[in-house]
Amino acid sequence: MRPPFRFPEDLITLQQAWQQTYAELAQAPAGAGVTALRRRLITLTGLLYTHPYWTAPAGRRTGGADLRRAARARLPARAEPGVAA
């Protein structure tokens, strides 16, 4: 088992914002005004890919999937659709 990656808090926060925006965009009804969500997703993508963490030596800059898992683990649990909380 690989040791867990240690990501900067701001990078995890950015990933969480990206995941939340993506989920909102995916659940938006057809024809809904989603331009603002798309623009936010594009902006967040740029911020994620240009974060200083990724300019570190090769040994540290791996772990995109691990970043997504770390961000998901810190999000509050959401109820499944149709399930009472």
C-alpha positions as CSV (number, residue, x, y, z in Angstrom):
1,M,0.0,0.0,0.0
2,R,1.3,3.4,-0.9
3,P,1.7,6.1,1.7
4,P,-1.0,8.8,1.6
5,F,-0.1,12.0,-0.2
6,R,0.1,15.2,1.8
7,F,-1.6,17.9,-0.2
8,P,-1.7,21.6,0.7
9,E,-5.1,22.6,2.2
10,D,-5.7,25.2,-0.5
11,L,-5.2,22.6,-3.2
12,I,-7.7,20.3,-1.4
13,T,-10.2,23.2,-1.1
14,L,-9.8,23.9,-4.8
15,Q,-10.5,20.3,-5.7
16,Q,-13.5,20.3,-3.4
17,A,-14.9,23.4,-5.1
18,W,-14.3,21.8,-8.5
19,Q,-16.1,18.6,-7.5
20,Q,-19.0,20.6,-6.0
21,T,-19.3,22.8,-9.1
22,Y,-19.2,19.7,-11.4
23,A,-21.9,18.0,-9.4
24,E,-24.1,21.1,-9.6
25,L,-23.5,21.3,-13.4
26,A,-24.4,17.6,-13.8
27,Q,-27.6,18.0,-11.9
28,A,-28.8,21.2,-13.6
29,P,-31.9,20.7,-15.6
30,A,-31.7,20.9,-19.4
31,G,-32.1,24.4,-20.6
32,A,-31.1,25.9,-17.2
33,G,-28.7,28.8,-17.3
34,V,-25.5,26.9,-16.6
35,T,-23.1,29.4,-18.1
36,A,-21.9,30.6,-14.7
37,L,-21.3,27.1,-13.6
38,R,-19.3,26.2,-16.7
39,R,-17.2,29.4,-16.3
40,R,-16.5,28.5,-12.7
41,L,-15.5,25.0,-13.6
42,I,-13.1,26.3,-16.3
43,T,-11.6,28.8,-13.8
44,L,-11.2,26.2,-11.1
45,T,-9.6,23.8,-13.6
46,G,-7.1,26.4,-14.5
47,L,-6.3,27.1,-10.8
48,L,-5.9,23.4,-10.1
49,Y,-3.6,22.7,-13.0
50,T,-1.4,25.8,-12.3
51,H,-1.2,25.3,-8.5
52,P,2.4,25.5,-7.3
53,Y,2.2,22.0,-5.8
54,W,2.5,20.6,-9.3
55,T,5.8,22.3,-10.0
56,A,7.5,20.4,-7.2
57,P,10.0,17.6,-8.0
58,A,8.6,14.6,-9.8
59,G,8.4,12.5,-6.6
60,R,5.9,14.9,-5.1
61,R,3.8,15.9,-8.0
62,T,2.0,12.7,-8.6
63,G,-1.4,11.8,-7.2
64,G,-4.2,13.5,-9.1
65,A,-6.5,10.6,-8.2
66,D,-5.3,10.7,-4.6
67,L,-6.1,14.4,-4.5
68,R,-9.7,13.7,-5.7
69,R,-10.1,11.0,-3.1
70,A,-8.7,13.3,-0.3
71,A,-11.1,16.1,-1.3
72,R,-14.0,13.7,-1.5
73,A,-13.2,12.3,2.0
74,R,-13.4,15.8,3.5
75,L,-16.7,16.7,1.9
76,P,-19.7,16.4,4.2
77,A,-21.8,13.3,3.5
78,R,-24.7,13.9,1.2
79,A,-28.0,12.0,1.4
80,E,-28.8,9.8,-1.6
81,P,-31.6,11.1,-3.7
82,G,-35.0,9.8,-2.4
83,V,-33.5,8.8,1.0
84,A,-34.7,10.7,4.1
85,A,-31.9,12.1,6.2
